[in-house]
Amino acid sequence: MTVHASAKASGYRQPAEWLRHDATWVAWPAAADLWQDNLAPAQAAFAQLVREIARGEKLHILVRDAAEEQAARAALGEHDFVRIPYGDIWLRDIAPIFLQSGAGRASVRFAFNGWGGKYILPHDSEVAARIQGHVLAQNGGTAFANQLVFEGGSVDVDGEGTALTTRQCLLNANRNPGSDEAHIAYEVCEALGLDKLVWLGDGLANDHTDGHIDNIARFIAPATVAIMKPSGADDPNREVYAQIKADLQLARDAQGRKLELVQVPSPGRVEVEGQPVPASHLNFYICNAAVIVPVYNTAYDEAALRVIEACFPGRRAVAIDSRALLSGGGSFHCITQQVPASEIER
């Protein structure tokens, strides 16, 4: 495998998620020891996700062995199944990130340490390199590598040089101890072809990712960001949402533009065993045919769905119950990784 250092210097960038994809990478949920009673409902939600994505693009689906491939085929139908060992399904964080330039497509991998050492699962730290190797063997192209400990869910890009992120995650001592904000920003910008990081503070309560941005603020168009507003008097993230709004009202993107904010109703207080969990309607996945929106069987699901659908003219907003996936720590954006079209849209 030929591995290069700086994607930005080579003219590559991570494009916006709403631009055309050639494919999406996902991984079949199969670890019964991790999912326990939620395995079957997690697989059912996953199957719904795959059906919706397949309406508009190809899927590459990781499976760990022949038996799991057989089970996945029975549940999902015919797709491109790729046998690569992995611990769990969070490909937003453990897969490479795919990039674009006038010369074609590339990918970049980072170091992964189990979200700051919280969940160290076999093979997860090797998935990105193995996918890169598979892609290069099948299609050729270019691979980049960066030694920064970094997860894809910690940034959200506009495709025009700006990314949103949080200090809680990227500056956390459990990722890259001794690295300051300037160093982290430089490395991320070089790796993803960015010009500016817009820094927010904290993420959702009890989020084991230490504040991934894809739960709290998402670009939906250049200079336009979806955020959440509190739902119900007992919303555990009321203060977090207020601070996000205040910070983004002062922010400028890489082009110097103020950011337009679209407020989506939050799910409110969603609990597991009496404790609030990081439920978010913003952990949606934008595929070619639709926007897949996580819902949690609350009174706010329908209102959130309608606001998000209005953000993406020409795409359906598809609600899928994400409570089983949330038991594992995330939702639909967390388990997907898009492959942008090989040619840049003009």
C-alpha positions as CSV (number, residue, x, y, z in Angstrom):
1,M,0.0,0.0,0.0
2,T,1.4,3.4,-1.0
3,V,0.6,5.8,1.9
4,H,1.1,9.5,1.7
5,A,1.2,12.2,4.4
6,S,-0.9,15.3,3.7
7,A,-4.1,15.1,1.8
8,K,-4.5,18.9,1.7
9,A,-1.1,19.4,0.1
10,S,-2.1,16.9,-2.5
11,G,-5.3,18.7,-3.3
12,Y,-7.8,16.4,-1.6
13,R,-10.7,17.3,0.7
14,Q,-13.6,15.7,2.5
15,P,-16.7,16.8,0.6
16,A,-20.0,17.7,2.2
17,E,-22.1,14.6,3.0
18,W,-25.1,15.9,1.0
19,L,-23.1,15.7,-2.3
20,R,-23.4,12.6,-4.4
21,H,-22.0,9.3,-3.1
22,D,-20.8,6.3,-5.0
23,A,-21.3,4.0,-1.9
24,T,-21.6,3.7,1.8
25,W,-19.6,1.4,4.1
26,V,-21.4,-0.2,7.1
27,A,-20.8,-3.2,9.3
28,W,-23.2,-6.0,10.3
29,P,-24.1,-5.9,14.0
30,A,-23.4,-9.5,15.1
31,A,-21.6,-9.4,18.5
32,A,-24.1,-11.0,20.9
33,D,-21.9,-10.4,23.9
34,L,-21.9,-6.6,23.2
35,W,-25.6,-6.2,22.1
36,Q,-27.2,-8.9,24.3
37,D,-31.0,-8.4,24.2
38,N,-30.7,-5.5,21.8
39,L,-29.0,-7.5,19.0
40,A,-32.1,-8.5,17.1
41,P,-33.7,-5.0,17.2
42,A,-30.4,-3.4,16.3
43,Q,-30.2,-5.8,13.3
44,A,-33.7,-4.8,12.3
45,A,-32.9,-1.1,12.4
46,F,-29.7,-1.8,10.5
47,A,-31.7,-3.7,7.8
48,Q,-34.1,-0.7,7.4
49,L,-31.1,1.6,7.1
50,V,-29.5,-0.6,4.4
51,R,-32.8,-0.8,2.4
52,E,-33.0,3.0,2.3
53,I,-29.4,3.6,1.4
54,A,-29.6,1.0,-1.4
55,R,-32.3,3.0,-3.2
56,G,-29.7,5.4,-4.3
57,E,-26.2,3.9,-3.9
58,K,-24.1,0.8,-3.4
59,L,-23.3,-0.7,0.0
60,H,-20.1,-2.2,1.2
61,I,-20.9,-4.3,4.2
62,L,-18.3,-5.6,6.6
63,V,-18.8,-9.1,8.0
64,R,-16.4,-11.0,10.2
65,D,-16.6,-14.5,8.9
66,A,-18.5,-16.8,6.6
67,A,-21.3,-17.6,9.1
68,E,-22.0,-13.9,9.8
69,E,-21.9,-13.2,6.0
70,Q,-24.6,-15.9,5.5
71,A,-26.8,-14.4,8.3
72,A,-26.3,-10.9,6.9
73,R,-27.2,-12.0,3.3
74,A,-30.4,-13.6,4.6
75,A,-31.4,-10.4,6.4
76,L,-30.1,-7.8,3.9
77,G,-30.1,-9.4,0.4
78,E,-27.3,-9.2,-2.1
79,H,-24.7,-6.5,-1.6
80,D,-20.9,-6.3,-1.6
81,F,-19.9,-8.2,1.6
82,V,-16.3,-7.7,2.7
83,R,-14.7,-10.0,5.3
84,I,-12.7,-7.9,7.6
85,P,-12.5,-8.5,11.4
86,Y,-13.9,-5.7,13.6
87,G,-15.0,-5.3,17.2
88,D,-18.2,-3.4,16.6
89,I,-20.1,-1.4,14.0
90,W,-19.1,2.2,14.5
91,L,-17.5,2.8,11.1
92,R,-17.8,6.6,11.3
93,D,-15.0,6.4,13.9
94,I,-13.0,3.3,12.9
95,A,-13.1,3.3,9.1
96,P,-11.0,5.6,6.9
97,I,-12.5,8.9,5.8
98,F,-12.9,9.2,2.0
99,L,-11.7,12.3,0.2
100,Q,-12.0,13.8,-3.3
101,S,-9.9,15.9,-5.7
102,G,-9.7,16.7,-9.3
103,A,-7.5,13.7,-9.7
104,G,-10.1,11.3,-8.2
105,R,-10.7,9.8,-4.8
106,A,-8.5,8.9,-1.8
107,S,-8.9,7.9,1.8
108,V,-7.2,8.9,5.1
109,R,-6.9,6.8,8.2
110,F,-6.1,8.0,11.8
111,A,-5.1,6.2,15.0
112,F,-7.9,4.9,17.1
113,N,-7.8,4.2,20.9
114,G,-11.4,3.2,21.7
115,W,-12.8,6.7,22.4
116,G,-10.1,7.6,24.9
117,G,-9.6,4.1,26.1
118,K,-13.2,3.4,27.2
119,Y,-14.0,0.6,24.8
120,I,-11.0,-1.4,23.5
121,L,-12.4,-4.0,21.1
122,P,-10.3,-6.5,19.1
123,H,-9.4,-5.3,15.6
124,D,-11.1,-1.9,15.7
125,S,-7.8,-0.1,15.5
126,E,-6.9,-2.0,12.4
127,V,-10.1,-1.6,10.4
128,A,-9.2,1.6,8.7
129,A,-5.9,0.2,7.3
130,R,-7.6,-3.0,6.2
131,I,-10.4,-1.1,4.4
132,Q,-7.8,1.1,2.7
133,G,-5.9,-2.0,1.6
134,H,-9.1,-3.6,0.2
135,V,-10.0,-0.4,-1.7
136,L,-6.6,-0.1,-3.2
137,A,-6.5,-3.7,-4.2
138,Q,-9.9,-3.4,-5.9
139,N,-9.7,0.1,-7.4
140,G,-6.2,1.5,-7.0
141,G,-6.0,5.2,-5.8
142,T,-4.3,7.0,-3.0
143,A,-4.2,6.4,0.7
144,F,-3.1,8.8,3.5
145,A,-2.2,8.1,7.1
146,N,-2.2,10.4,10.1
147,Q,-0.9,9.4,13.6
148,L,-3.5,11.7,15.4
149,V,-5.9,9.8,17.6
150,F,-9.1,10.9,15.9
151,E,-12.7,9.8,15.2
152,G,-14.7,10.8,12.1
153,G,-17.8,11.7,14.3
154,S,-15.8,14.4,16.0
155,V,-16.0,16.7,12.9
156,D,-18.7,17.8,10.5
157,V,-17.6,19.5,7.2
158,D,-19.3,21.9,4.8
159,G,-17.1,20.8,1.8
160,E,-15.9,24.4,1.4
161,G,-13.1,24.4,3.9
162,T,-14.9,24.5,7.3
163,A,-15.5,21.9,9.9
164,L,-17.4,22.0,13.2
165,T,-15.9,20.2,16.2
166,T,-15.8,20.3,20.1
167,R,-13.0,21.0,22.5
168,Q,-14.4,18.3,24.8
169,C,-13.4,15.7,22.3
170,L,-10.5,16.9,20.2
171,L,-8.6,18.5,23.1
172,N,-9.4,15.7,25.5
173,A,-6.2,14.4,27.3
174,N,-7.4,10.9,26.7
175,R,-6.8,11.3,22.9
176,N,-3.7,13.2,22.2
177,P,-2.1,14.3,25.5
178,G,0.3,17.2,25.2
179,S,-1.2,18.5,21.9
180,D,-2.7,22.0,22.0
181,E,-5.5,23.4,20.0
182,A,-3.2,24.9,17.3
183,H,-1.5,21.5,16.7
184,I,-4.8,19.5,16.6
185,A,-6.3,22.0,14.2
186,Y,-3.3,21.9,11.9
187,E,-3.3,18.1,11.8
188,V,-7.0,17.8,11.1
189,C,-7.0,20.5,8.4
190,E,-4.0,18.8,6.7
191,A,-5.7,15.4,6.8
192,L,-9.2,16.5,5.6
193,G,-8.3,19.4,3.3
194,L,-9.8,22.0,5.6
195,D,-9.0,25.7,6.2
196,K,-10.8,26.3,9.5
197,L,-12.2,24.5,12.5
198,V,-15.1,26.1,14.3
199,W,-14.7,25.1,17.9
200,L,-17.7,24.4,20.3
201,G,-17.4,23.3,23.9
202,D,-19.2,20.3,25.3
203,G,-21.4,17.6,23.8
204,L,-24.4,15.8,25.2
205,A,-24.7,14.5,28.7
206,N,-23.3,10.9,29.2
207,D,-21.9,10.7,25.7
208,H,-19.0,8.3,25.9
209,T,-17.5,9.8,22.8
210,D,-16.7,12.9,24.8
211,G,-18.8,15.3,22.8
212,H,-18.9,14.1,19.1
213,I,-20.1,17.0,17.0
214,D,-22.5,14.7,14.9
215,N,-24.8,14.6,17.9
216,I,-25.1,18.4,18.4
217,A,-24.4,20.5,15.2
218,R,-24.5,19.5,11.6
219,F,-23.9,21.4,8.4
220,I,-26.9,21.1,6.1
221,A,-25.7,23.5,3.5
222,P,-22.8,25.9,3.1
223,A,-22.9,28.4,6.0
224,T,-26.0,26.7,7.4
225,V,-26.0,24.5,10.6
226,A,-28.7,22.4,12.2
227,I,-28.6,22.5,16.0
228,M,-31.1,21.3,18.6
229,K,-33.4,23.2,21.0
230,P,-34.6,21.7,24.3
231,S,-37.8,19.7,24.5
232,G,-39.5,19.5,27.8
233,A,-38.7,21.1,31.1
234,D,-36.5,18.1,32.1
235,D,-34.3,18.1,28.9
236,P,-30.8,17.2,30.4
237,N,-29.0,19.2,27.7
238,R,-30.8,22.5,27.9
239,E,-27.7,24.5,28.9
240,V,-25.5,22.7,26.3
241,Y,-28.0,23.6,23.5
242,A,-28.0,27.3,24.6
243,Q,-24.2,27.5,24.6
244,I,-24.0,25.9,21.2
245,K,-26.4,28.4,19.8
246,A,-24.6,31.3,21.4
247,D,-21.2,30.1,20.1
248,L,-22.4,29.6,16.6
249,Q,-24.0,32.9,16.4
250,L,-20.6,34.5,16.9
251,A,-18.8,32.1,14.5
252,R,-17.7,32.6,10.9
253,D,-16.8,29.9,8.4
254,A,-13.6,29.7,6.3
255,Q,-15.2,32.1,3.8
256,G,-15.9,34.7,6.5
257,R,-19.7,34.1,6.4
258,K,-22.0,34.2,9.4
259,L,-23.8,30.9,10.0
260,E,-27.5,30.5,9.6
261,L,-28.9,28.3,12.3
262,V,-31.8,25.9,12.0
263,Q,-33.2,24.6,15.3
264,V,-34.4,21.0,15.5
265,P,-36.5,19.8,18.5
266,S,-34.4,17.6,20.7
267,P,-35.7,14.2,21.8
268,G,-36.0,15.6,25.3
269,R,-35.0,13.3,28.2
270,V,-34.5,9.8,27.0
271,E,-33.4,7.4,29.8
272,V,-31.9,3.9,30.2
273,E,-32.1,2.5,33.7
274,G,-32.9,5.9,35.1
275,Q,-30.0,7.8,33.5
276,P,-30.2,10.2,30.5
277,V,-28.6,8.9,27.4
278,P,-27.2,10.9,24.4
279,A,-30.2,10.6,22.1
280,S,-30.0,13.0,19.1
281,H,-32.1,13.6,16.0
282,L,-29.0,15.2,14.5
283,N,-27.2,11.9,14.2
284,F,-28.9,11.5,10.8
285,Y,-27.2,10.1,7.7
286,I,-27.5,11.9,4.4
287,C,-27.5,9.4,1.6
288,N,-28.3,9.9,-2.1
289,A,-32.0,8.9,-1.8
290,A,-33.0,10.1,1.7
291,V,-32.0,11.5,5.0
292,I,-32.1,8.7,7.6
293,V,-33.3,10.3,10.9
294,P,-33.0,8.5,14.3
295,V,-36.2,8.7,16.4
296,Y,-36.8,7.5,19.9
297,N,-40.5,7.1,20.4
298,T,-41.0,10.5,22.0
299,A,-43.5,13.2,21.5
300,Y,-40.9,15.2,19.6
301,D,-40.1,12.7,16.8
302,E,-42.5,14.0,14.2
303,A,-41.7,17.7,14.6
304,A,-37.9,16.9,14.4
305,L,-38.5,14.8,11.2
306,R,-40.4,17.6,9.5
307,V,-37.7,20.2,10.3
308,I,-34.9,18.0,9.0
309,E,-36.9,17.1,5.8
310,A,-37.3,20.8,5.0
311,C,-33.5,21.2,5.2
312,F,-33.0,18.8,2.3
313,P,-35.3,19.5,-0.7
314,G,-35.5,16.6,-3.0
315,R,-34.7,14.0,-0.3
316,R,-37.2,12.1,1.8
317,A,-36.7,12.2,5.6
318,V,-37.0,8.6,6.8
319,A,-37.6,7.9,10.5
320,I,-36.1,4.7,11.9
321,D,-36.4,3.8,15.6
322,S,-32.8,4.1,17.0
323,R,-33.4,3.0,20.6
324,A,-31.6,-0.3,20.1
325,L,-28.6,1.3,18.4
326,L,-28.4,3.9,21.1
327,S,-28.0,1.1,23.6
328,G,-24.6,0.5,21.9
329,G,-23.7,4.2,22.1
330,G,-24.7,5.8,18.8
331,S,-27.0,6.0,15.9
332,F,-27.1,6.0,12.1
333,H,-24.4,8.6,11.4
334,C,-22.1,6.7,13.8
335,I,-22.5,3.4,11.8
336,T,-22.0,4.8,8.3
337,Q,-19.1,6.1,6.3
338,Q,-19.8,7.6,2.8
339,V,-17.7,7.2,-0.3
340,P,-18.1,10.4,-2.3
341,A,-18.4,10.3,-6.1
342,S,-15.1,10.0,-7.9
343,E,-15.6,13.3,-9.7
344,I,-16.2,16.7,-8.0
345,E,-19.6,18.2,-8.6
346,R,-19.3,21.5,-10.4
